[in-house]
């Protein structure tokens, strides 16, 4: 749920995609910048599941 009242249900593999400048990267940060200097790994067993609410 977002502050403006809308909700989204992205797939985990999209939400936590470590790719540089990926659509979701800026959404994780308060300043809406992708912060490409930080990276992480993805749990491949769970990447096709919706993110838990």
C-alpha positions in Angstrom: 0.0 0.0 0.0 1.3 3.4 -1.0 0.7 6.7 0.8 -1.6 7.9 -2.0 -3.9 4.9 -1.4 -3.0 2.7 -4.4 -1.6 -0.8 -4.0 0.6 -3.0 -6.3 1.4 -6.7 -6.3 4.7 -7.1 -8.0 6.5 -10.4 -8.3 9.4 -10.8 -5.9 11.9 -11.2 -8.8 10.9 -7.7 -10.1 10.8 -6.1 -6.7 14.2 -7.2 -5.5 15.9 -7.3 -8.9 19.6 -6.3 -8.4 20.0 -5.0 -11.9 21.4 -1.5 -12.3 18.8 1.2 -12.8 15.9 -1.3 -12.6 12.4 0.3 -12.3 12.0 -0.7 -8.7 15.4 0.4 -7.3 14.4 4.0 -6.6 11.2 2.9 -4.9 13.2 1.4 -2.1 14.8 4.7 -1.1 13.5 7.8 0.5 15.2 10.1 -2.0 13.9 8.1 -5.0 17.4 7.5 -6.3 18.4 4.0 -7.4 21.7 3.9 -5.4 23.4 1.6 -7.9 26.5 1.5 -5.5 24.5 -1.0 -3.4 23.7 -4.5 -4.6 22.2 -7.7 -3.2 21.4 -11.3 -4.2 18.1 -12.9 -5.0 16.7 -16.2 -3.5 15.9 -18.0 -6.7 13.5 -20.4 -4.9 11.2 -17.5 -4.1 11.6 -15.1 -7.0 8.4 -16.0 -8.8 6.2 -15.6 -5.8 4.3 -12.4 -5.0 5.9 -10.4 -2.2 4.2 -11.2 1.1 2.0 -8.5 2.6 
